[in-house]
Structures are given as structure tokens and as C-alpha cells.
Amino acid sequence: RGPHTVEKPGELGRKIFQDMFAKSFEFKNSIKLKISEGKKYISLLDNQQKEILSLTSKINRAALEGGAGTGKSFLSAQKAIELSEQGNKVALVCGMNRSFAIHMKEELKNHKNIHVDHFHGFCKLFFEQNKSLDIQNNTAAYEIYENNFLDSIEKSLIRFDALIVDEAQDLKEDFINSLLFSLKDPDQGIAFLFFDNNQKIYDSKFTLNSFVKSS
């Protein structure tokens, strides 16, 4: 109402100021960090990582937990390469992270036996072979994929020799159970999970109950 008119902000003004400048926020690992892991070379692995790769060569199924920056994504990619070079058809699932899956596809494009995608990308792969299912206009595609994933796998001819899931903590237990059925041998087929519960998307605790039972 003029340059010399000043009023105290009052309770409403303080609330507006607080909402604008004092919001709660959470730091999360950037895609840049994940991509940097994939650019390391095998010669730079520390002794513990070399030991893990050696260990996984002797077993068919394991879940490996590690914090941010420990090289989980790099190890998962190296494991996929190792298995593909042995003649296996490998599925590498990059959690729910579409951007990281695109990057990993580019990194591994010269390895023809490795199919890389995020979880919903794999859902779509099997879904498109299931002609009896249609996406309704009033339902999100990802919901259709999730609800019909196992059925789509069972009606598909697509099968893998080995399954590797990076960022597995982002997947519900039912999703992991369904992914196991994409293996030629769901009970004894090769499967490795890499996860970190400190980075999980869902509030519910990530468990490995069914995965352990099938190991």
C-alpha cells in the first residue's frame, strides 16, 4: 500500500516463509555415482571384490549386500559378462531405475547374450508376448505389468540361463519370485541379487525368504 507501509508477517506469513525455505528433504545417491561405478576396470578391484567374484564362480545363487559406493553395480555387470562369456543367456535387471538401465545397456551392448533393462522393462518384454492381455485406458501400464507379470512369463517362450538383479531392494518380494520363473530352471538356475536396504524405495523391509528357500 505504499513504500512506507510495513506490517509484521504474522502467523500466516511465518508459515508461508517456512513452507518456502524450510522444507524437509532427503539426500539420495545420484545417477552419476551409479554410472561412475560402471566405468571402473576389473584391474582396479580391491581384494574383497576379487574374492566375491571368485566366490560367485563356485555357486549358483547368492544375495550380496553392500552400501553405496562399494561397487555393487560394477560387480553385477562383471558377473553378467562372466556368465555370458560362458555361453549363458543372462537377464540383468537394474531395479526400478530406468535411467541406469539405459546406461548399462550402452555399457554392455557388445555382449550379445545379456539382456539389460529395469524391472518394468522386463515386465513389458514378457507382456508383449502375451496376446490375451490388453492395457486399459484407465489403468497405468506399470500396474498392468506388475499384476500380470507371472502370468505373462508362464505364457511366454522367453527364458534365461541366469538372472542378476542390481538394486534388488527396490523390488517387492513377489517381483523377485516372478523373475525367478523367467529362468529355464527356477529352482536351481543361476541367480544373484545385489542390494542395500539403506537405499530401498518401499517402506516395507526387503526380505529374501523365497529366494533363500529356493537356493
C-alpha positions in Angstrom: 0.0 0.0 0.0 3.0 2.3 -0.3 6.8 2.3 0.3 6.5 3.4 3.9 3.8 0.9 5.0 5.3 -2.1 6.8 3.4 -4.9 8.6 4.6 -7.8 10.6 4.2 -11.1 8.7 2.2 -12.7 11.5 1.5 -16.4 11.8 0.4 -16.9 8.2 3.5 -15.1 6.9 5.7 -17.2 9.1 4.1 -20.4 7.8 4.5 -19.3 4.1 8.2 -18.5 4.8 8.7 -21.8 6.5 7.0 -23.8 3.7 9.2 -22.0 1.1 12.6 -22.2 2.7 12.5 -24.8 5.5 11.0 -27.9 3.8 12.3 -31.3 4.8 14.4 -33.1 2.2 16.4 -36.3 1.8 19.7 -36.8 0.1 19.8 -39.8 -2.3 22.6 -41.2 -4.4 22.7 -39.7 -7.8 22.7 -41.5 -11.1 26.2 -40.0 -11.6 27.5 -42.1 -8.7 26.0 -45.3 -10.1 27.4 -44.6 -13.6 30.9 -43.9 -12.1 30.8 -47.4 -10.6 30.3 -48.9 -14.1 33.3 -47.2 -15.5 35.8 -48.9 -13.2 38.1 -51.6 -14.7 38.5 -55.1 -13.3 42.2 -54.3 -12.6 41.1 -51.7 -10.0 39.1 -54.2 -7.9 40.2 -54.4 -4.4 40.9 -57.8 -2.8 37.4 -58.1 -1.3 35.7 -57.6 -4.6 38.0 -60.1 -6.3 37.2 -62.6 -3.6 33.4 -62.0 -4.1 33.7 -62.6 -7.9 35.7 -65.7 -7.2 33.2 -67.0 -4.7 30.3 -66.5 -7.1 32.0 -68.6 -9.7 31.6 -71.6 -7.4 27.9 -71.2 -6.5 24.7 -70.8 -8.5 22.8 -68.5 -6.2 23.6 -65.7 -3.7 22.4 -62.4 -2.4 25.1 -59.8 -1.8 24.5 -56.7 0.4 26.7 -53.6 0.3 26.5 -49.9 1.0 26.6 -47.0 -1.5 29.9 -46.8 -3.4 31.0 -50.4 -2.6 30.8 -51.4 -6.3 27.6 -53.5 -6.4 26.6 -52.3 -9.8 30.1 -52.8 -11.2 30.2 -56.4 -9.7 26.8 -57.2 -11.1 27.9 -56.1 -14.6 31.1 -58.1 -14.3 29.2 -61.1 -13.2 26.8 -60.8 -16.2 29.8 -60.5 -18.5 31.4 -63.6 -17.0 28.2 -65.7 -17.3 27.6 -64.5 -20.9 31.1 -65.5 -21.9 30.4 -69.0 -20.6 27.5 -69.2 -23.1 24.7 -68.3 -20.8 21.7 -66.1 -21.7 21.7 -63.5 -19.0 19.0 -61.2 -17.7 20.4 -58.2 -15.9 17.6 -56.3 -14.0 18.6 -52.8 -12.9 15.9 -52.5 -10.1 13.3 -49.8 -10.9 15.9 -47.4 -12.3 15.2 -46.8 -16.0 17.9 -44.2 -16.4 20.6 -46.5 -15.0 19.3 -49.4 -17.2 19.7 -47.3 -20.3 23.3 -46.6 -19.3 24.1 -50.2 -18.6 22.6 -51.2 -21.9 25.1 -48.9 -23.6 28.0 -50.2 -21.5 27.2 -53.9 -22.2 25.9 -53.5 -25.8 28.8 -55.6 -27.2 27.8 -58.6 -25.1 25.0 -60.1 -27.1 23.9 -62.7 -24.5 23.0 -60.1 -21.9 19.5 -58.5 -21.9 19.6 -55.4 -19.7 16.5 -53.5 -18.5 14.8 -52.1 -15.4 12.0 -54.2 -13.8 9.1 -52.7 -15.8 11.1 -53.1 -19.0 11.3 -56.8 -18.3 7.6 -56.8 -17.5 6.9 -55.3 -20.9 9.2 -57.8 -22.6 7.1 -60.7 -21.4 3.8 -58.8 -21.5 4.1 -58.1 -25.3 4.2 -61.8 -26.0 1.0 -62.4 -24.0 -1.6 -61.5 -26.6 -4.5 -62.3 -24.2 -3.7 -59.1 -22.1 -4.6 -55.6 -23.0 -3.7 -52.3 -21.3 -6.9 -50.5 -20.3 -7.1 -46.7 -20.8 -8.0 -46.1 -17.2 -5.2 -48.2 -15.7 -1.5 -47.3 -15.6 0.7 -49.6 -17.8 3.0 -50.4 -14.9 0.1 -51.7 -12.8 -1.0 -54.0 -15.6 2.6 -55.2 -16.0 3.0 -55.9 -12.3 -0.3 -57.6 -11.8 0.1 -59.9 -14.8 3.9 -60.4 -14.8 4.0 -64.0 -13.6 1.1 -65.0 -16.0 3.0 -63.3 -18.8 6.2 -65.2 -18.1 4.3 -68.5 -18.0 2.7 -67.9 -21.4 6.0 -66.6 -22.9 8.7 -68.6 -24.6 11.4 -66.3 -23.3 13.7 -68.0 -20.8 17.2 -67.1 -19.4 20.0 -69.3 -18.1 21.0 -66.7 -15.4 19.3 -63.8 -13.6 21.2 -60.9 -12.0 19.2 -58.2 -10.1 21.0 -55.0 -9.2 19.3 -52.6 -6.7 17.2 -55.6 -5.6 16.0 -53.7 -2.5 13.7 -51.7 -4.9 11.7 -54.8 -5.8 9.0 -56.4 -3.8 9.5 -60.0 -2.8 6.7 -61.0 -5.3 8.5 -59.3 -8.1 11.7 -61.3 -7.4 9.7 -64.5 -7.1 8.2 -63.9 -10.5 11.6 -63.0 -12.0 12.9 -66.4 -10.9 10.3 -68.1 -13.1 12.0 -66.4 -16.1 14.8 -68.9 -15.6 14.9 -72.2 -17.5 15.3 -73.8 -14.1 13.5 -71.5 -11.5 14.6 -73.7 -8.6 18.3 -74.3 -9.4 19.1 -71.8 -12.1 21.8 -69.2 -11.6 20.6 -66.1 -9.7 22.4 -63.3 -8.0 20.9 -60.3 -6.1 22.8 -57.2 -5.2 21.1 -54.9 -2.7 21.3 -52.2 0.0 18.4 -51.9 2.5 19.5 -48.3 3.2 18.5 -47.3 -0.3 15.2 -49.1 -0.5 12.2 -47.3 -2.1 9.4 -49.1 -0.3 8.9 -48.7 3.5 8.5 -52.5 4.0 11.7 -54.3 4.8 13.3 -56.1 1.8 13.4 -59.8 2.5 14.9 -62.8 0.8 12.5 -65.5 2.2 11.5 -67.2 -1.0 14.9 -66.6 -2.6 16.7 -68.4 0.2 14.2 -71.2 0.2 14.8 -71.8 -3.5 18.6 -71.7 -3.1 
